[in-house]
Amino acid sequence: MFPGKKIREGFSMKVSGVILNRPDLHNIAADLNIATNDILIKDRILTIYNTSETCQEIVNDNALTSFVAMSLNIPAEDISELQAVVEVPVKIEFDPSDFEDDEDDD
């Protein structure tokens, strides 16, 4: 996570009956007007970070699962376990000396 970047909030949901691929995620992101890095899938759990007004409007209408089902052309019953999520920042620590050139520049 980049310093000063706002922690994202969103929703995760289990998607059954379809194997999601990158084009599916791009289509959902475009429909929600969110960046492609605001949607991800891992172990059949789809996570959508609510980062746009369009997405917020859909969330406010309690229609996120219906909307995702329509985008994927699957029944809404194939989406379960909807949960609110908050991004967990990951601090990456490294030693700058690991990136120094060991060879002499002579």
N, C-alpha and C positions, 0 to 999 in steps of 0.2 A: 504494500500500500504506500502510496506517495504521501509525503508529509503535507499536512494541510488539506488533504482530500477529505470530503465529507463522507461519513460512514453511510452506506446505502441501506435502505430498508425495502422489504418486498415480501414475496410469498413463495413458498415451495409447495409442490404437489406431486403426487405419484401418478404417473401416466402408464396405463396398461393398454394392451392391444395394438401397439404400434412401436416400432423402433425409430426413435427420433434421430435425425441426422442434421448436419450443419445447415443445409438449405431450409429445413423446417424451422430451425431456430432463427434464421435470418428473416424468414417470412413473418414469424410471430413478432419479432423485434420491430420490423417495419410497420406492421399493423398497429403496434402499441406506441409507435413513435419513440422507441428507446434505442440506445446504442446496442450493437451486437454483443458488446462485452457486458451488458446488463442482463443477459439471459444465458443460462448454462444448464447442462444436463449431466447428472452423475448418478449411476446406479438406478436408472429409471425415475430419478427425482428431478423434476424440472424446477429451477429457481428463476424467478423473474424479479428483478429489482425495479421498484417503482420510481422511475426517474423522469417521467414526463407528465405533462398535464393530461394528455390523452389517456395514459395508463391510470392516472389518479382518478379520472372521471369514471373509468370502467370499474375500478376498485370501489369507489363510492357507491356505485350502482349494484354492488355485490354480484357482478357479472364476469369476474375474471375467469372462472373455470368454464363457463359457457362460451366465453369469447375464445379461449384457447381451444376448446373442443371444436368450435366452428372453423378456426384457423387450420386445425389438423384434419378436419373432416372425419372426426370420430364422435361416438356418443359421449355425452357429458358424464355418463355413468362410469366411463373408463378413466376418469380423473377423480382421485380420492386423496385423503390425508392433507387437505389444504391447511397450511400453517403460516403464520407470520414469522418472518426471519429478519435478523439484523446481521449485516456483514461483520465478520470477525476480522479485525485488522491483524495482519501478520507482520511482525517485525523481523526483517532480514538483517542479520548481523554478519559482517565479514571483515576480514583483516585487509586493509588496503595494500599491505605489502605482498599479498598473494597475487596482485595484479602488476607488480613491478617487474620490469625486464631484468632478468638475472645476468644477462650477457653484458659485457663492457662495450660501450659505444666507441671505443678507441679505434 
